[in-house]
Amino acid sequence: WRHRLQMCKAMGLNTVCAYLFWNYHEMERGQFNFKKSRDVAEFCRIAQEEGLWVIVRPGPYSCAEWEFGGLPWWLLDKGAENVRVRTRDAAYLEPAKAYIRRVAEELKDLQITHGGPILMVQDENEYGFFGDDGEYIRELYSAMREAGFDVPIFTCNPAYHLKKGAIPETFKVVNFGANPENGFKRLREVLPEGPLMCGEYYPAWFDSWGQRHHTKPAQKMLRDLDWMLANGGSFSLYMAHGGTSFGEWAGCNSPFAPQTSSYDYEAPISEQGRATPKFYALRELFKKYMTPDEAAALPEIPAPLPVAAASFSQRCEIAPLALSSAKLNKEPAKEPVAMEILGQGYGAVVYQTVLGAGQGGLLRAPNLRDQAAVFANGECLGFLDRRYPKRSVEIPCAEAPRSIAIVVQHMSRYNFGEAMNHAAKGLLPPVTLDGAPLEGWNAFGAPLDRKYLKRLAWSAPKPDSGDTPCTFKRYRVQFETLADTFLDVRGWKKGEVFVNGHNIGRFWGIGPTQTMFVPGCWLREGLNDIIIWDFAGNVPLDGIKFGAEPVLDELHRSCDIIPPPERENEPLPLDTLQPVAEGEFPDQIAAETVEFKPVKARRIAFQMLDAWGKDARIAAVGELELLDEAHKSISHDNWRFIHVSSEETQREDGAAENAIDGQISNFWHSRWSEDKAAAPHVLAIDLGKEISFAALRYTPRQVGENGRIRRFRFFAW
């Protein structure tokens, strides 16, 4: 903490914004933890010692690409259908208020009004993306005031959602990654007077598995920040230092798009805490706006923390999943049950049933959350994957009864948007064999925490035993130097890694992240335990490597657990259909809503005939939404693309899924790296089921002018 805060101060910042995560402080209902790495008061005291003010963002909803957006898993322990998060539902709001009261116990004496460094406290986070209930925001505001927060309480929202849920009691700030003139203009509509602040300015973006690493030219960032400084605006760099979402804390966007453990964000301070070229450029920019005395007092940049590489060639030990004493349900259930109802929040759950003699066929699990390995009497028959509609494995017939085990890996609950109300994990019904429901399910927990790891039974590997999925592998190694390092996981398919009991995160061979950051402070003299949960069964038995540099931008599709299918463009019946809507959008970055008579359909197609800008062939979409008759956005949870005319995935992350992930700061972009794909462009989506809707909302790309749609047609069938 101290090193990273010193880096912020040396860059020229005067304040640090810090999220708190409810689920990190209340991992079990009613059991709060604010000790050691969770000691938020100590963080604020260190910031004050280093000459920094603090802005606290306690949630209760935080987002931050964090598991469930910071909400605790146990909110779902009576079933996801029995709680509505981020609403006035008592099942959510009452525990949220209890959390706020407990946070205030830690921090209220550290407010500037009491001689501390805390300047402001945030009420919720970007609520305008989710809802429009001002009374919900007021409930949280009142809870914060009653708990003892007496500094200004603020809300933040993107430019086009500032009015949603707005209440006069809170100070307003706006979030954006470009065009500060527009952002502050929109802010003035809800804040007629007073200071202007950008609550989140994005120097780049976060990464999701299977997509390119995000970058942003420093010059664009410098231009925007220079403008804000010249015009008296304040801003927070999101992120100044992204760091790492260790353990299983990385989040997931809808439809199923889990984020990488590395949260490097191409921020000015790297994941390992080093100054990047952006850091030096910002330091020089900030000096322009300092007085001579302030510039002279700017601290020297702290020396980089040591980093080292190492290689170990030795035979590891292996251990199977430990199940004997981990049964989660008392009696066999007719259907499999979500892991939250079983009382487990993280890790893996093993669902087990028995097939009779002669039984076999195609096992299907259409409601799997998220990925699973299927075993028959201990033999792995294949994998199930939520990303693809075909969630099935062939079970060969056998003469004797067999135990069928489905090991389900939790890959994070949604952290954003309405999909958070559909966040249950595990194996949900139905599970069928040749169409007939399978019954009689037991469930065993594998929470992958420290207590669980101590139960593993280690032994020397037998020939070919290292190829079994869902096994644990342990290397015991001694480092010559206890420095920061990066575990090289290139070629490994999927799993998690623990260093001396610390879960350093997930690996997934598809990338873009191909290394895992290991803080030197988690290493120790003598032997270090490196435990790998090898979900896919291909981690080598005879050696591991650590490097001195991260690898953040390598995609290797061949390292997936299931060979990814090529995007198969289905033929579309557009020539035989009348458009539900058609027209022309204005040349601007504001979202546009197109209303029509309510339609009931399962499939939609958005056809783009041309675009504004210098090249009418180029097209881009920040976000596509369907709205119901109450103008509420419909969940994207089960949506999948059935036709994409082109997409740019080589030179930038312009994948079609960006158009329906709920985030307006990234976008789908038509192909441009090999050639410029010709218009018209089409994005067609299967909605998962037939639904009713009464409007389409289109948000243009927010950064850059190219690709904003001009003429369009919208179809439904």
Summary of the structure (lengths in Angstrom):
residues: 717
radius of gyration: 25.7
end to end distance: 54.4
largest distance: 85.7
contacts: 2414
relative contact order: 0.10
helix: 21%
strand: 31%
